Amino acid sequence: MIDTILEIATNLYYSFLFIIFLYLMFDHKYKRRTNIIIMLSATAVMFICMNWFLFNTSLTFLYIDTATYIFLMMVYSVFALKGNIFMRIFMPVFSFSINIILSYFIGFFVSSFTGDSYEELIQVSSINRYMCIIVIAILNALVYYIVYNLNSKNKVIINRIDFIPFVLIPLLAMTIVICSECILYVSDNVGNVLPFLITIMVSMIVITLFTWYMVTKISRANKIKTEMLLMQKQTELYEKSILETNEQIQKFAQSKHEMNKALLLIRGLLNEKDYKGIYDYCENKSSEIMDLHTLINTDNPSLNAVINVEASKAIQHGITLIANIYDSMKEIEKSDLMSIIGNMCDNAIEYLARNENIANRCIRIEAFKSYNMYTIKCKNMISGSVLANNPELLTTKDDANNHGLGISIIKDIVNKYSGQIEIKEDEEYFITTALLMAP
């Protein structure tokens, strides 16, 4: 009876611990009350499943119970939480792997001192078994607390390359630990085998933690480098925007002076009834006005800055930039917005500047919001397939360390907003689309 009550209490504890760990690690999709209801519902489902397997031990073969728990945690993480999709898939595996590794390690460690076998510590009622359960529960909570604090202090963007060692190595470590347990079951001389197996498990835990530490350091270094590039880009855009604005003010002042001269000239032509002269003069002035760059003016200064700077750069290369802006996108951080649009336009300008044979020298940038999703799209004509010749979109510049990071920066920002980036070719056009969830 005591064992049954203890098992049910332990299942309730772990059901809540697993779900609350995911709840705290990620942002939430819905309102606070709804998020809490979903979190408690997920905890209840986990608790029911754990008790089901507790009273139906015949269904726990081939670790079906473990797979079920991880699957339920993944469903909650993917559909109820926001954040990097790779991390939302990885964290359930990580949290449950920690539980398994700690359980095996503490069990084998205690058995080496008490003389009880690992199987006895799991199944037979004793003070040693109860102590193991309490110690494992406390260590689980402690590890989760440490991971949560590390994540809160310095969030790390995990990309596909980092995702491999973050997931693969823990899974391999867990596999080795499980295999070690199997060796214990089939071994006739447990006393001689146990020290070696404990050494293997400890070594795998150390290797896993060291790998996580190294990958985290590398990811943070890359993140810092990306942020520095973003800050540099933002500073450059602001400086260019200020210069561009001053140039436009001077042009408008000059235009005012020219307009006064034009009115005097037209008045003189009217007095002389030279209507053809008036017509020719108006035609010339109309062409000059059409050639004058018109400022984009929204209620978002950062958006104005980046569009106007990129338009000015495009004009210098004989390229026309057409901007259709239907939303000021104030919910997006100004540095992120400027980096996405700036890098998209820079890539298009660089391509058209290198390929002067393209007749349609026009770049179209479009930005709008639909429901809870922002869309930023950049489109330009191409002379041949870019993706076929350069599928990774690597830079063609000599300074590859400081260039060619545009697409990578856009991907990092898109991941930050739980969005996605689409790069495609539609007949003769190259189209880059960034989709971002509204914060």
WOSULLIN-V301216 format. One record per pair of residues at least 24 apart in sequence whose C-alpha atoms are under 6 Angstrom apart, sorted by the first residue. I is the first residue (numbers start at 1). J is the second residue. Records with the same first field share a line. If there is no record, write none. Layout:
BEGIN
I: J / J
END
This chain:
BEGIN
12: 47
15: 43 / 46 / 47
16: 43
27: 81 / 82
28: 81 / 82
29: 81 / 82
83: 418
84: 415
173: 204
177: 201
241: 305 / 309
300: 328
302: 334
306: 338
319: 361 / 362
320: 362
321: 362 / 363 / 364
322: 364
323: 364 / 365 / 366
324: 366
325: 366 / 367
326: 367 / 368
327: 368
340: 410
343: 406
372: 438
373: 436 / 437 / 438
374: 435 / 436
375: 434 / 435
376: 433 / 434
377: 432 / 433
378: 431 / 432
379: 430 / 431
380: 429 / 430
381: 428 / 429
382: 428 / 429
END
